[in-house]
Amino acid sequence: MRSFKYCVLAIVLSTLFSFSVAFCGQDGLPDEFCYLDNILSDVVYDVRYFGNDNFVGERIDGYKAKRIILTRDAAAALAGAQKDLATFGLGLKIFDGYRPQDAVLHFVRWAEDLNDTRMKQKYYPGVQKKNLFRDGYIAEKSSHSRGSTVDLTIIDIKTGQELDMGTGFDHFGPESWPGNKDMSIQVRSNRALLREIMVRNGFKPLKEEWWHFTLEFEPFPENYFNFPIK
């Protein structure tokens, strides 16, 4: 059963940010899903899988538009995180949200092609591609396909510069583990800030990726969707 306090939080945030249910279930989206830029216009969107700057090196199947989709509950919670950061002159940059199952299968096909290593130096310099499945970097299902997982970082609102998180988004390797103690104090502080803000607003982190958060009480914990982002 969903925690009462998170239900209240979603209602309050909906009011504070003029969150309208009219934006959900429209534009061909299933009920409860929203285009995030209809809800949060004051964050930066860097949709990596729409372009070539990602670990595959090409646009990913299912990404037909440079937009982010999330469930209504996740969007409302994310609005709270943005509000908390704005107090410090900081904001969110979002890399990915809902991910179609077709995109996940694109990753799987790419991982099986051991000859394609064009993005290795930038995204997985210390990892052998043949070990991506074994080590859990690639899987046949992703929490992103349930609609309430988001990949993001923190930026300085005035300059637009990302806070130093030690690695870039989607870097494969232990350097990306949030608890990696080999990182500098500044990097660990920045990661801790992101984690604190997201957890405070109802998300749970992933121990292998500093950028990855899933809504704790996600509305579709067992459903993996496959509608395109368009």
C-alpha positions in Angstrom: 0.0 0.0 0.0 1.3 3.4 -0.9 2.6 5.5 2.0 0.1 8.2 3.0 2.9 10.8 3.3 3.9 10.4 -0.3 0.3 10.7 -1.5 0.1 14.0 0.4 3.4 15.1 -1.0 2.2 14.4 -4.6 -0.9 16.5 -4.0 0.9 19.4 -2.5 3.5 19.5 -5.2 0.8 19.3 -7.8 -0.6 22.6 -6.4 2.7 24.3 -5.9 3.9 23.7 -9.5 0.5 24.0 -11.2 0.7 20.4 -12.0 -2.3 19.6 -14.2 -3.7 16.1 -14.8 -4.7 17.4 -18.2 -1.1 16.8 -19.3 -1.2 13.1 -18.4 -2.6 10.5 -20.7 -2.5 12.9 -23.7 -0.4 13.2 -26.8 -0.8 9.4 -27.3 0.6 8.6 -23.9 -1.0 6.0 -21.6 -2.9 7.3 -18.5 -0.6 8.4 -15.7 2.3 9.3 -18.1 3.4 12.9 -18.9 5.9 14.7 -21.0 8.1 16.2 -18.3 8.7 19.5 -20.2 5.0 20.2 -19.8 5.5 20.1 -16.1 9.0 21.3 -15.5 10.2 24.0 -17.9 13.0 25.3 -15.6 15.2 22.2 -15.8 17.8 21.4 -18.5 17.1 18.4 -20.7 20.0 16.5 -22.3 18.4 13.5 -23.9 21.4 11.4 -24.6 19.7 8.5 -26.3 18.1 10.8 -28.9 21.5 11.6 -30.3 24.9 10.0 -30.8 26.6 11.0 -27.5 25.9 7.8 -25.6 27.7 4.4 -25.0 26.2 2.9 -28.2 27.2 5.9 -30.4 23.8 6.3 -32.2 20.2 7.3 -31.7 18.5 4.5 -29.7 15.3 2.7 -30.9 12.1 4.2 -29.4 13.6 7.7 -29.0 11.8 9.6 -31.8 11.8 13.0 -30.0 14.2 14.9 -27.7 11.8 14.7 -24.8 11.6 13.0 -21.3 8.5 11.1 -20.2 7.7 10.1 -16.6 4.8 8.9 -14.6 2.7 11.6 -13.0 3.9 10.6 -9.5 7.6 10.7 -10.5 7.2 14.0 -12.2 5.5 15.5 -9.1 8.3 14.2 -6.8 10.9 15.5 -9.2 9.4 19.0 -9.0 10.0 18.9 -5.3 13.7 18.1 -5.9 14.0 21.0 -8.3 12.4 23.3 -5.8 14.8 22.2 -3.0 17.9 22.7 -5.3 16.7 26.2 -6.4 17.2 27.4 -2.8 20.9 27.0 -3.3 21.0 28.4 -6.9 21.2 24.9 -8.3 18.9 22.9 -10.6 18.5 19.6 -12.4 19.9 18.4 -15.7 18.0 15.3 -16.9 19.4 12.6 -19.2 16.7 10.0 -19.3 13.4 9.0 -17.9 11.0 6.5 -19.3 12.8 4.1 -21.6 10.9 2.0 -24.2 11.6 -1.8 -24.1 12.7 -1.5 -27.7 15.5 0.8 -26.5 16.6 -1.8 -23.9 16.7 -4.5 -26.7 18.8 -2.1 -28.8 21.3 -2.0 -25.9 21.2 -5.8 -25.7 22.0 -6.2 -29.5 24.8 -3.7 -29.2 26.3 -5.5 -26.2 26.3 -8.8 -28.2 28.3 -7.2 -31.0 31.8 -7.4 -29.5 33.3 -5.7 -32.6 31.5 -2.4 -32.0 33.7 -0.5 -29.5 33.5 3.0 -31.0 32.5 4.6 -27.7 34.6 2.5 -25.4 37.2 5.2 -24.6 34.6 7.6 -23.3 32.0 5.4 -21.7 33.6 2.1 -20.6 37.4 2.4 -20.8 38.1 0.0 -18.0 35.5 -2.6 -18.8 35.7 -5.4 -21.3 32.6 -5.3 -23.5 32.3 -9.1 -23.3 31.6 -8.7 -19.6 28.8 -6.1 -19.8 26.1 -8.7 -19.2 28.0 -10.6 -16.5 28.8 -7.4 -14.6 25.2 -6.1 -14.8 25.8 -3.0 -17.0 23.4 -4.4 -19.6 20.2 -6.4 -19.0 17.2 -7.4 -20.9 14.9 -5.3 -18.7 15.3 -1.9 -17.1 13.5 -0.1 -14.3 13.3 2.9 -16.7 10.7 1.0 -18.8 8.3 1.1 -15.8 8.2 4.9 -16.1 9.4 6.2 -12.7 13.1 6.0 -13.0 15.2 9.0 -13.9 18.9 9.7 -14.7 20.1 13.2 -13.8 22.7 15.4 -12.3 22.9 18.9 -10.6 23.9 22.1 -12.4 24.7 25.7 -11.3 21.6 27.6 -12.5 23.6 30.7 -13.3 26.3 29.1 -15.3 24.6 25.9 -16.5 27.8 24.0 -15.4 27.4 20.5 -14.0 28.6 19.8 -10.5 31.7 17.5 -10.6 30.4 14.0 -10.0 33.7 12.3 -10.8 32.5 10.7 -14.0 30.1 11.5 -16.8 26.6 10.1 -17.1 26.6 6.4 -18.1 30.2 5.7 -17.3 30.6 2.0 -16.8 32.9 1.1 -13.9 33.3 1.3 -10.2 34.2 5.0 -10.5 30.4 5.6 -10.9 29.4 3.9 -7.7 28.0 6.6 -5.4 29.9 5.2 -2.4 33.3 5.0 -4.1 35.7 6.3 -1.5 38.5 6.9 -4.0 36.7 10.0 -5.3 37.7 13.4 -4.0 35.9 15.0 -1.1 34.2 17.5 -3.4 32.9 14.7 -5.7 31.6 12.7 -2.8 29.9 15.8 -1.4 28.2 16.5 -4.7 27.0 13.0 -5.0 25.8 13.1 -1.4 23.8 16.3 -2.1 22.1 14.7 -5.2 21.3 11.6 -3.2 19.9 13.6 -0.2 17.7 15.8 -2.4 16.3 12.8 -4.3 15.7 10.6 -1.3 14.0 13.5 0.5 11.6 13.7 -2.4 10.7 10.0 -2.5 13.3 8.4 -4.7 15.7 5.6 -4.0 19.2 5.4 -5.4 21.1 2.7 -7.2 24.4 1.7 -5.6 26.2 1.3 -9.0 25.2 4.6 -10.6 25.3 8.0 -9.0 22.8 9.4 -11.6 20.1 6.8 -11.3 17.0 7.1 -9.0 13.6 5.3 -8.9 10.5 6.5 -7.2 10.1 4.4 -4.1 6.4 4.0 -4.4 6.3 3.7 -8.2 2.8 3.2 -9.7 3.8 0.4 -12.1 6.4 -1.8 -10.2 5.7 -4.8 -12.4 4.9 -3.3 -15.8 7.5 -2.8 -18.6 6.1 -0.4 -21.2 7.1 -0.2 -24.9 5.4 2.9 -26.4 7.8 5.2 -28.3 8.9 8.7 -27.2 7.6 11.0 -29.9 
